[in-house]
Amino acid sequence: MVEASRSAHGYGFLAAYTFHMENDSEHASAPVSPAHRAAEQLAARRRMRELSETTTSPRAYALLTLSAALMTAVFVTVYLIAFTGHASGRNGNVYAGYSLFILPIVPELMFTGLLAGARERFSVRRRRGVAGVGTALVFAGFLVLLLLGISQIAYPWWINPVFGVVAFLLLGGPPLRRLVLERTQAGYASERRSSERWSSEPLSPGIRTMTALIGVYLGALAAMSSQPWFPYVGMAAVLVLVIWGLPFGLPRAGYEWGPLCWGAFGLSTAILFGLTLALMRTDWVTPTVAVITGIAIALVMIAASMAASLIDAPIAPARPGKG
């Protein structure tokens, strides 16, 4: 009985398998209409699009986006404090004072191009959502406060720093939330953290040169900021648009940069922001101080470009000796 049962079961499986294969061959030989084929292609594209949209950005990009939120918040705060009210600067020359607006704008424009390259490196697709709403609110609030200040319409001084904090919360909320969830999520695998670890790598020759030139350019702006003819120098900010589209321009630099170069750029930007406040609200910045500040900015970026190419360069394995 047992053998008969096994034989019947085997024959039944064989019959089912044969029937399945015959059906597959019939479907394969049946002609497929163009409409059906087009529908399958559209469905495949839809699945690929949904997969790309639901892919989360890596931890490194979340940290970089959080840094971008911090930089933007500091930018709007510095800009409002420096250029609202009576922005005289440089011995009461109002027009020369307002010409300094280019100092904080240049690194902010550069950062936009660099971040585009980093987004490509981490294969992150930019999506509209909470971040887009936050950006719109920050821009609207910044524009309102800036117009009030330029129009000499008084408002409490503490609104400027408070607005900076609000801007950081709006822009940095999504990446900060993701980082917190990753830290508190149960069973977050350590191998996933190691796979998303972000480290500096050797720069290509073109990007190494571009990194140094970014420092020289920012340093030159800082060094000449205390001169009466700085408004004419500020027109050179159009160079940012020129270097943007070069094969080794800003997006490519952002693609290759690691934490070392990003940190150097952040430090250089912070120095420029501080210099802007000092120029607009104090008399501390002499031509000598401006030149020293510019040299420091240039050296920071040049050192980062060299360190990223030398310290992090892979070491070639030693060849075994003969005998």
KOLTILO-906050 format. One record per residue (C-alpha): residue in one letter; x, y, z. Coordinates in steps of 0.5 Angstrom, whole numbers, padded with zeros to 4 digits, always signed. Layout:
residues N
aXYZ/...
end
This chain:
residues 323
m+0000+0000+0000/v+0006+0005+0002/e+0009+0003-0005/a+0003+0004-0009/s+0001+0011-0005/r+0008+0013-0007/s+0007+0011-0014/a+0001+0015-0015/h+0004+0021-0011/g+0010+0021-0016/y+0005+0020-0022/g+0001+0026-0020/f+0007+0030-0019/l+0009+0029-0026/a+0002+0030-0029/a+0002+0037-0026/y+0009+0039-0028/t+0007+0036-0035/f+0001+0040-0035/h+0004+0047-0032/m+0010+0046-0038/e+0005+0045-0043/n+0001+0051-0041/d+0008+0055-0041/s+0009+0053-0048/e+0003+0055-0050/h+0003+0062-0047/a+0010+0063-0050/s+0008+0061-0057/a+0002+0066-0056/p+0003+0072-0060/v+0003+0078-0055/s-0001+0084-0057/p+0003+0091-0058/a-0002+0094-0052/h+0000+0088-0048/r+0007+0089-0048/a+0007+0097-0047/a+0003+0096-0041/e+0008+0091-0038/q+0013+0096-0040/l+0009+0102-0036/a+0008+0097-0030/a+0016+0096-0030/r+0018+0103-0031/r+0013+0105-0025/r+0016+0099-0021/m+0023+0102-0022/r+0020+0109-0020/e+0017+0107-0014/l+0023+0103-0012/s+0028+0110-0013/e+0023+0114-0009/t+0022+0110-0003/t+0030+0109-0003/t+0032+0112+0003/s+0039+0116+0003/p+0045+0114+0007/r+0047+0116+0013/a+0053+0120+0011/y+0048+0124+0006/a+0043+0125+0012/l+0049+0128+0016/l+0051+0133+0010/t+0044+0135+0009/l+0044+0137+0017/s+0050+0141+0016/a+0047+0144+0010/a+0041+0146+0014/l+0046+0149+0020/m+0049+0153+0014/t+0043+0156+0012/a+0041+0158+0018/v+0047+0161+0020/f+0047+0165+0013/v+0040+0168+0014/t+0042+0170+0021/v+0048+0173+0019/y+0045+0176+0013/l+0039+0179+0018/i+0044+0182+0023/a+0049+0185+0018/f+0045+0188+0013/t+0038+0190+0017/g+0038+0197+0020/h+0043+0202+0018/a+0048+0198+0015/s+0054+0203+0014/g+0060+0199+0015/r+0067+0201+0013/n+0067+0208+0016/g+0060+0210+0015/n+0060+0209+0008/v+0053+0206+0007/y+0053+0204-0001/a+0060+0200+0001/g+0057+0197+0007/y+0051+0194+0003/s+0056+0192-0002/l+0059+0187+0003/f+0053+0182+0002/i+0057+0178-0003/l+0061+0175+0002/p+0056+0171+0005/i+0053+0169-0001/v+0059+0167-0005/p+0060+0160+0000/e+0052+0159+0000/l+0052+0159-0008/m+0058+0154-0008/f+0055+0150-0003/t+0049+0149-0007/g+0053+0146-0013/l+0057+0142-0008/l+0051+0139-0005/a+0049+0137-0012/g+0055+0133-0013/a+0054+0130-0006/r+0047+0128-0008/e+0049+0124-0014/r+0055+0121-0011/f+0050+0118-0006/s+0044+0116-0011/v+0039+0121-0008/r+0033+0123-0011/r+0031+0130-0009/r+0023+0129-0007/r+0018+0135-0006/g+0015+0134+0001/v+0016+0137+0008/a+0023+0139+0006/g+0020+0143+0000/v+0015+0146+0005/g+0020+0148+0010/t+0025+0151+0005/a+0019+0155+0002/l+0017+0158+0009/v+0024+0160+0011/f+0025+0163+0004/a+0019+0167+0005/g+0020+0169+0013/f+0027+0171+0011/l+0025+0176+0005/v+0020+0179+0010/l+0025+0181+0015/l+0030+0183+0010/l+0025+0188+0007/l+0023+0190+0014/g+0030+0192+0016/i+0032+0195+0009/s+0026+0199+0010/q+0028+0202+0017/i+0022+0199+0020/a+0024+0197+0027/y+0023+0190+0030/p+0026+0187+0036/w+0033+0185+0035/w+0032+0178+0038/i+0027+0176+0032/n+0033+0175+0028/p+0037+0169+0032/v+0030+0166+0034/f+0029+0166+0026/g+0035+0163+0025/v+0034+0157+0030/v+0027+0156+0027/a+0030+0156+0020/f+0035+0150+0023/l+0029+0146+0025/l+0025+0147+0019/l+0031+0145+0014/g+0034+0140+0019/g+0028+0136+0022/p+0028+0131+0016/p+0035+0129+0016/l+0035+0130+0024/r+0029+0125+0025/r+0032+0120+0020/l+0039+0120+0024/v+0035+0119+0031/l+0031+0114+0028/e+0037+0110+0026/r+0040+0111+0033/t+0034+0108+0037/q+0031+0103+0032/a+0032+0096+0035/g+0036+0091+0032/y+0040+0096+0027/a+0045+0092+0025/s+0052+0094+0026/e+0054+0092+0019/r+0049+0097+0016/r+0053+0103+0019/s+0060+0100+0017/s+0057+0100+0010/e+0054+0107+0010/r+0061+0109+0013/w+0063+0116+0010/s+0071+0117+0009/s+0075+0121+0005/e+0079+0119-0001/p+0084+0121-0006/l+0082+0127-0010/s+0083+0127-0018/p+0088+0132-0020/g+0083+0136-0023/i+0079+0136-0016/r+0085+0137-0012/t+0086+0144-0016/m+0079+0146-0016/t+0079+0145-0008/a+0085+0149-0008/l+0082+0155-0012/i+0076+0155-0008/g+0080+0157-0002/v+0084+0162-0006/y+0078+0165-0009/l+0074+0165-0002/g+0081+0168+0001/a+0082+0173-0004/l+0075+0176-0003/a+0076+0176+0005/a+0083+0179+0004/m+0080+0185+0000/s+0074+0186+0003/s+0076+0192+0007/q+0078+0196+0001/p+0074+0202-0001/w+0074+0198-0008/f+0071+0192-0006/p+0065+0193-0010/y+0068+0192-0016/v+0072+0186-0014/g+0065+0183-0011/m+0063+0183-0019/a+0068+0177-0020/a+0062+0173-0016/v+0060+0171-0023/l+0066+0166-0023/v+0062+0162-0019/l+0057+0161-0025/v+0063+0159-0029/i+0066+0154-0025/w+0060+0151-0024/g+0059+0148-0031/l+0066+0146-0032/p+0068+0138-0032/f+0072+0139-0025/g+0067+0144-0023/l+0063+0145-0016/p+0058+0139-0017/r+0064+0134-0019/a+0068+0137-0013/g+0062+0135-0008/y+0062+0128-0011/e+0069+0127-0009/w+0070+0131-0003/g+0070+0127+0004/p+0069+0129+0011/l+0076+0133+0011/c+0074+0137+0005/w+0067+0139+0007/g+0070+0140+0014/a+0075+0145+0011/f+0070+0148+0007/g+0065+0149+0013/l+0071+0152+0017/s+0072+0157+0011/t+0065+0159+0011/a+0064+0160+0018/i+0070+0165+0018/l+0067+0169+0012/f+0061+0169+0016/g+0064+0172+0022/l+0068+0177+0018/t+0062+0180+0015/l+0059+0181+0022/a+0065+0184+0024/l+0066+0189+0018/m+0059+0191+0018/r+0058+0192+0026/t+0065+0193+0029/d+0071+0197+0027/w+0076+0191+0028/v+0077+0189+0021/t+0083+0193+0019/p+0086+0192+0012/t+0092+0187+0015/v+0087+0183+0019/a+0083+0182+0013/v+0089+0180+0009/i+0091+0175+0015/t+0084+0172+0015/g+0084+0171+0007/i+0091+0168+0008/a+0088+0163+0013/i+0082+0161+0009/a+0086+0160+0003/l+0091+0155+0007/v+0085+0151+0010/m+0083+0149+0003/i+0089+0148+0000/a+0091+0144+0006/a+0085+0140+0006/s+0086+0138-0002/m+0093+0136+0000/a+0091+0132+0006/a+0086+0128+0002/s+0090+0126-0003/l+0096+0124+0001/i+0094+0122+0008/d+0088+0118+0005/a+0092+0115-0001/p+0092+0107-0001/i+0098+0104+0001/a+0101+0099-0005/p+0103+0092-0002/a+0110+0091-0001/r+0113+0086-0006/p+0115+0079-0003/g+0123+0079-0003/k+0127+0074-0007/g+0129+0068-0004/
end
